[in-house]
Protein backbone atom coordinates (compact mmCIF):
# COMPACT_ATOMS: atom_id res chain seq x y z
CA UNK A 1 0.00 0.00 0.00
CA UNK A 2 1.36 3.42 -0.95
CA UNK A 3 1.79 6.21 1.55
CA UNK A 4 0.21 9.64 1.07
CA UNK A 5 3.65 11.01 0.14
CA UNK A 6 4.09 8.35 -2.56
CA UNK A 7 0.64 9.10 -3.99
CA UNK A 8 1.34 12.85 -4.06
CA UNK A 9 4.95 12.74 -5.30
CA UNK A 10 5.27 9.35 -6.98
CA UNK A 11 8.24 8.28 -4.85
CA UNK A 12 8.78 7.04 -1.32
CA UNK A 13 9.71 9.58 1.33
CA UNK A 14 13.34 9.38 2.48
CA UNK A 15 13.59 7.92 5.95
CA UNK A 16 14.68 10.27 8.67
CA UNK A 17 17.39 7.76 9.64
CA UNK A 18 18.78 7.89 6.09
CA UNK A 19 18.82 11.67 6.11
CA UNK A 20 20.44 11.68 9.55
CA UNK A 21 23.12 9.26 8.31
CA UNK A 22 23.87 11.45 5.29
CA UNK A 23 24.18 14.59 7.40
CA UNK A 24 26.29 12.79 9.99
CA UNK A 25 28.59 11.44 7.28
CA UNK A 26 29.01 14.93 5.82
CA UNK A 27 29.93 16.43 9.20
CA UNK A 28 32.33 13.57 9.97
CA UNK A 29 34.13 14.26 6.68
CA UNK A 30 34.34 17.97 7.48
CA UNK A 31 35.71 17.18 10.96
CA UNK A 32 38.32 14.84 9.45
CA UNK A 33 39.40 17.50 6.96
CA UNK A 34 39.65 20.15 9.67
CA UNK A 35 41.70 17.84 11.89
CA UNK A 36 44.03 17.07 8.97
CA UNK A 37 44.50 20.79 8.30
CA UNK A 38 45.22 21.54 11.96
CA UNK A 39 47.77 18.71 12.21
CA UNK A 40 49.51 19.87 9.03
CA UNK A 41 49.64 23.46 10.33
CA UNK A 42 51.24 22.21 13.56
CA UNK A 43 53.86 20.26 11.60
CA UNK A 44 54.63 23.08 9.15
CA UNK A 45 54.81 25.72 11.87
CA UNK A 46 55.18 29.37 10.89
CA UNK A 47 55.42 28.56 7.19
CA UNK A 48 51.79 27.42 7.22
CA UNK A 49 50.47 30.75 8.51
CA UNK A 50 50.57 32.25 5.03
CA UNK A 51 48.59 29.39 3.46
CA UNK A 52 44.82 29.02 3.32
CA UNK A 53 43.08 25.93 4.70
CA UNK A 54 42.41 24.81 1.13
CA UNK A 55 46.10 25.14 0.20
CA UNK A 56 47.11 23.15 3.29
CA UNK A 57 44.59 20.40 2.54
CA UNK A 58 45.69 20.22 -1.12
CA UNK A 59 49.33 20.02 -0.01
CA UNK A 60 48.57 17.15 2.35
CA UNK A 61 46.70 15.28 -0.40
CA UNK A 62 49.55 15.78 -2.88
CA UNK A 63 52.15 14.51 -0.40
CA UNK A 64 49.94 11.53 0.48
CA UNK A 65 49.61 10.69 -3.22
CA UNK A 66 53.39 10.80 -3.67
CA UNK A 67 53.98 8.60 -0.63
CA UNK A 68 51.39 6.06 -1.78
CA UNK A 69 52.92 6.00 -5.26
CA UNK A 70 56.47 5.55 -3.95
CA UNK A 71 55.43 2.77 -1.60
CA UNK A 72 53.57 0.95 -4.36
CA UNK A 73 56.59 1.26 -6.66
CA UNK A 74 58.91 -0.07 -3.93
CA UNK A 75 56.57 -2.99 -3.18
CA UNK A 76 56.42 -3.95 -6.86
CA UNK A 77 60.21 -3.90 -7.12
CA UNK A 78 60.54 -5.95 -3.94
CA UNK A 79 57.75 -8.48 -4.50
CA UNK A 80 58.16 -9.38 -8.19
CA UNK A 81 55.68 -6.90 -9.61
CA UNK A 82 53.03 -7.21 -6.91
CA UNK A 83 51.97 -4.93 -4.09
CA UNK A 84 51.49 -6.17 -0.54
CA UNK A 85 47.75 -5.81 -0.98
CA UNK A 86 47.85 -8.05 -4.04
CA UNK A 87 49.97 -10.62 -2.20
CA UNK A 88 47.66 -10.70 0.80
CA UNK A 89 44.59 -11.15 -1.41
CA UNK A 90 46.25 -14.03 -3.21
CA UNK A 91 46.93 -15.83 0.06
CA UNK A 92 43.30 -15.67 1.23
Protein Blocks (a to p, Z undefined) as FASTA:
>chain_A
ZZfklmmnopacddfklmmmmmmmmmmmmmmmmmmmmmmmmmnmmmlmmpcfklmmmmmm
mmmmmmmmmmmmmmmmmngoiafklmmmmmZZ
